Amino acid sequence: MNPNDSQTLLIKNLSTHFFTGKGVAAAVDDVTLSIPRKSIVGVVGESGCGKSVTALSVLRLVSRPGRIVSGSVMLDGEELLGKSPGEMRQIRGNKISMIFQEPMTSLNPVYTVGRQVMEAMRIHGNTSETEARDRAVEMFSAVGIPEPEHRLRSFPHQLSGGLRQRVMIAMAMVCRPRLMIADEPTTALDVTIEAQILNLMKELEEKFDTSIMMITHNMGVVAEICDYVYVMYAGRIMEQADIFELFDNTKHPYTLGLLGSIPRYGGVRRRLYNIKGMVPSLLDLPKGCRFSPRCEQATPECESREPELYDAGAGHYVRCFLHANANRGEKQ
């Protein structure tokens, strides 16, 4: 039996670099992650940490001056990096779909939303106009859009933000993809609609057996929907664990900072914690651990060399010398 059979997506040692006039920026640097079948995996971190570039690398949509320089991306055991442009066009939207964070800029304003959803089926499913329309109505109903037949004739500007996001989810799910990539899908929505969208995605994952890569900076979203989490910083995986282990036994100072910056109701009121400093420029990364200039627990060792991703037990890995001594040499 193939060891990759239980994985919908398996990324190994992926590196995507941007070759600029000022130097080479390693936006994704030797990243390894997997998404098991019928699961929701979170990729979390600040803006500029490499989350979206990882997703675009999976879809082979990295634009110049960016280029995938090494690694492997396998969907259901099938290598994607060797596919031709034509083969990738058949995979995008069919086997892998993507939801973007701002549906108003992702939907074409001159076409009805129904036509845009039906187009995906006509391209990938070889369906007739009538079959595509019936399927679109079915998906609109599945994602909770009221009066689905009427909404097919609506233009994007005639719908609320929440309904536009539901249209994007319907478009992503209409071809029953194996993997759905959701890039900050609730950023532009209020908290009530955000909760509805997250619940909807969870329901669709269970109903259609679709695996989901959830890209977000919001640890609250991670806690709400994800089964397993990868924490990224400056192009690297800093910590990874299942959702309960990560929140109950957080190890990396960066992850602790992300959790500490979440507003909480009740208790003693205090100033909201923030991680000092800024994400480093990918053209001028610090020597040693990339987080060390901002880390309150940094040691001279952290500033002189970069830690490996060490096994902390229970499927928990952390790129930090503070937790490496007991497991020195047990690298992922």
C-alpha positions in Angstrom: 0.0 0.0 0.0 1.3 3.5 -0.9 2.1 5.4 2.3 0.6 8.5 0.6 -2.8 7.0 0.0 -4.3 8.5 3.2 -3.1 12.0 2.2 -5.1 14.2 -0.1 -2.2 16.6 -0.4 1.4 16.0 0.5 4.0 18.8 0.1 7.6 17.8 0.6 10.6 20.2 1.0 8.9 22.9 -1.2 10.8 26.1 -1.9 9.4 29.0 -3.9 11.7 31.9 -4.5 11.3 35.4 -6.0 14.2 36.6 -8.1 14.3 40.4 -7.8 16.8 43.0 -8.8 17.7 43.4 -5.1 18.2 39.7 -4.5 16.4 36.4 -4.0 13.5 36.2 -1.6 12.8 32.8 -0.2 9.0 33.2 0.3 8.6 29.5 0.9 11.7 27.8 2.2 11.8 24.0 2.5 8.2 23.5 3.7 6.8 20.1 4.3 3.1 19.6 5.2 0.3 17.2 4.6 -3.5 17.3 4.5 -5.2 13.9 5.3 -8.4 12.9 3.6 -11.6 14.5 5.0 -9.7 16.9 7.2 -9.3 20.7 7.7 -5.7 21.8 8.1 -4.8 25.3 9.1 -1.8 27.3 7.9 -1.5 30.3 10.2 0.9 33.3 10.5 1.3 37.0 10.0 1.0 38.6 6.6 4.2 37.9 4.6 5.0 34.6 6.2 4.4 32.5 3.1 0.9 31.1 3.5 -0.6 32.3 0.3 2.6 31.6 -1.8 2.4 28.0 -0.5 -1.2 27.8 -1.8 -0.3 29.4 -5.1 2.6 27.0 -5.5 0.2 24.0 -5.0 -1.9 25.4 -7.9 1.2 26.4 -9.9 0.0 30.0 -10.1 3.1 31.7 -8.8 3.8 34.6 -11.2 7.1 36.1 -12.2 9.6 36.9 -10.7 8.6 34.0 -8.5 9.5 30.4 -9.3 9.2 27.0 -7.6 12.8 25.9 -7.3 12.6 22.6 -5.5 10.3 20.1 -3.7 7.3 18.0 -4.4 3.5 18.6 -4.4 1.4 15.4 -4.6 -2.4 15.3 -4.9 -3.8 11.8 -4.2 -0.3 10.4 -4.8 0.1 12.2 -8.2 3.0 14.7 -8.6 1.8 18.1 -9.7 5.1 19.9 -10.3 5.7 17.9 -13.5 2.3 18.6 -15.0 2.0 20.7 -18.2 0.1 24.0 -18.2 -2.8 22.2 -19.9 -2.9 19.4 -17.4 -2.9 21.9 -14.5 -5.8 23.8 -16.1 -7.9 20.6 -15.9 -6.9 20.1 -12.2 -7.6 23.7 -11.1 -11.3 24.1 -10.3 -11.9 20.4 -10.8 -9.6 18.5 -8.4 -8.4 21.6 -6.5 -10.4 24.7 -5.9 -9.7 28.0 -4.2 -11.7 30.5 -2.2 -10.2 34.0 -2.1 -10.6 36.5 0.8 -12.5 39.2 -1.0 -15.2 37.9 -3.3 -16.0 41.3 -4.8 -12.6 41.3 -6.5 -12.8 37.6 -7.4 -16.2 37.6 -9.1 -16.5 39.1 -12.5 -18.8 42.2 -12.1 -20.3 42.0 -15.7 -21.6 38.4 -15.5 -24.3 37.0 -13.2 -23.1 34.8 -10.4 -25.1 31.9 -11.8 -23.3 32.1 -15.1 -19.9 32.2 -13.3 -20.7 29.1 -11.3 -22.1 27.3 -14.3 -19.0 28.1 -16.3 -16.8 26.0 -14.0 -19.0 22.9 -14.7 -19.1 23.5 -18.4 -15.3 23.6 -18.5 -14.6 20.6 -16.3 -17.8 18.5 -16.4 -18.8 18.5 -20.0 -22.4 19.2 -18.9 -25.2 20.7 -20.8 -26.6 24.2 -20.1 -29.6 22.7 -18.3 -27.6 20.2 -16.3 -25.2 23.0 -15.2 -28.1 25.3 -14.2 -29.7 22.5 -12.1 -26.4 21.8 -10.4 -25.8 25.5 -9.7 -29.2 25.7 -8.1 -28.5 22.6 -6.0 -25.1 24.1 -4.8 -26.7 27.5 -4.0 -29.2 25.7 -1.9 -26.5 23.6 -0.3 -24.5 26.7 0.8 -27.6 28.4 2.2 -28.3 31.0 -0.4 -32.1 31.9 -0.2 -34.2 31.7 -3.4 -31.4 30.0 -5.3 -33.1 30.1 -8.7 -33.6 33.8 -8.4 -30.1 34.5 -7.1 -28.6 32.8 -10.2 -29.6 35.9 -12.1 -28.0 38.4 -9.7 -24.8 40.3 -10.4 -22.1 40.4 -7.7 -22.9 44.0 -6.7 -26.5 43.0 -5.9 -25.5 40.6 -3.2 -24.2 41.2 0.4 -20.7 40.2 1.4 -21.9 37.1 3.1 -23.9 36.0 0.0 -21.0 36.7 -2.3 -18.7 34.5 -0.2 -21.3 31.7 -0.3 -21.3 32.1 -4.1 -17.5 31.6 -4.0 -17.9 28.5 -1.9 -20.6 27.2 -4.2 -18.2 27.8 -7.2 -15.4 26.1 -5.4 -17.5 23.0 -4.5 -19.6 22.6 -7.6 -17.1 20.1 -9.3 -16.7 18.1 -6.0 -12.9 18.8 -5.7 -10.6 16.6 -3.7 -9.0 19.7 -2.1 -10.3 23.2 -1.4 -7.9 26.0 -0.5 -9.5 28.8 1.5 -7.3 31.9 1.6 -8.6 34.1 4.5 -12.2 33.4 3.4 -13.8 35.4 6.3 -11.5 38.4 6.6 -14.0 40.9 5.1 -17.0 39.5 7.0 -18.6 40.5 10.3 -18.3 38.0 13.1 -21.9 36.6 12.7 -21.5 35.9 9.0 -18.0 34.6 9.7 -19.4 32.0 12.1 -22.0 31.0 9.5 -19.3 30.6 6.8 -17.1 28.5 9.0 -20.0 26.2 10.0 -20.9 25.9 6.3 -17.4 24.9 5.3 -17.3 22.3 8.1 -20.7 20.9 6.9 -19.5 20.7 3.3 -16.2 19.0 4.3 -18.3 16.3 6.0 -20.9 16.0 3.3 -18.6 15.9 0.2 -15.5 14.4 1.8 -13.4 17.4 0.6 -10.2 18.2 2.4 -9.6 21.8 3.2 -6.5 23.9 3.5 -7.5 26.9 5.7 -5.1 29.9 5.3 -5.6 32.5 8.0 -3.9 34.8 10.5 -6.8 34.4 13.0 -6.2 31.8 15.7 -9.9 32.0 16.6 -10.7 30.6 13.2 -8.1 27.9 13.6 -9.6 26.9 16.9 -13.1 26.8 15.4 -12.6 24.7 12.4 -9.2 23.0 12.0 -8.1 19.5 12.9 -4.3 20.1 12.5 -2.3 23.3 12.4 1.0 24.5 10.8 2.4 27.8 12.1 4.5 29.7 9.5 7.0 32.5 9.9 9.2 34.1 7.3 8.8 31.2 4.9 9.4 28.4 7.4 7.2 26.0 9.5 7.8 27.0 13.1 5.4 24.7 14.9 2.9 22.0 14.0 0.5 19.9 16.0 -3.2 18.8 16.1 -5.5 21.5 17.3 -5.9 20.3 20.9 -2.2 19.7 21.4 -1.3 23.1 19.9 -3.6 25.1 22.2 -3.0 23.0 25.3 0.7 22.6 25.0 2.0 25.5 22.9 5.7 25.5 22.6 7.1 28.0 20.1 7.4 31.7 21.4 5.9 32.9 18.1 2.8 30.7 18.5 2.5 31.9 22.1 2.6 35.5 20.9 -0.1 34.8 18.3 -2.3 33.3 21.0 -1.5 36.0 23.5 -2.6 38.7 21.1 -6.2 37.4 20.9 -8.7 39.7 22.7 -10.6 37.9 25.5 -13.8 38.8 27.3 -14.0 38.9 31.0 -11.2 38.6 33.6 -8.8 41.4 34.6 -8.6 44.1 31.9 -5.0 44.6 30.6 -3.2 46.0 27.6 -3.5 43.6 24.6 -0.2 41.7 24.0 1.6 42.4 20.8 4.7 40.7 19.3 7.4 43.4 19.2 9.1 44.3 15.9 8.2 43.4 12.4 8.4 40.3 10.1 11.9 40.5 8.6 12.5 41.2 5.0 12.9 38.0 3.0 15.8 39.8 1.3 17.6 40.3 4.6 16.8 37.5 6.9 18.5 37.4 10.3 21.3 35.0 11.0 20.2 32.0 13.1 16.5 31.6 14.0 14.4 33.9 11.9 12.2 34.8 14.9 15.1 35.6 17.3 15.1 39.4 16.8 11.5 39.5 18.1 11.7 36.6 20.6 11.7 37.5 24.3 13.4 34.1 25.1 16.2 34.2 22.5 19.6 32.9 23.5 23.0 33.4 21.8 22.5 30.0 20.2 19.3 31.3 18.6 21.1 34.2 17.1 24.0 32.2 15.7 22.3 29.2 13.9 18.9 28.1 12.8 17.1 25.3 14.7 15.8 22.2 13.0 12.1 21.2 13.3 12.4 19.0 16.4 10.0 16.2 17.5 8.3 17.2 20.8 6.1 14.0 20.9 2.4 13.4 20.3 2.7 14.5 16.7 4.0 17.9 17.8 7.0 19.5 16.1 8.7 22.8 16.9 11.6 24.7 15.4 13.1 26.0 18.6 16.2 25.3 20.7 14.2 25.8 23.9 12.5 22.4 23.3 15.2 20.6 21.4 17.6 19.3 24.2 15.5 16.3 25.2 14.9 15.3 21.6 18.2 16.4 20.0 18.7 14.5 16.8 15.0 13.5 16.5 14.1 15.7 13.5 11.1 15.4 11.3 
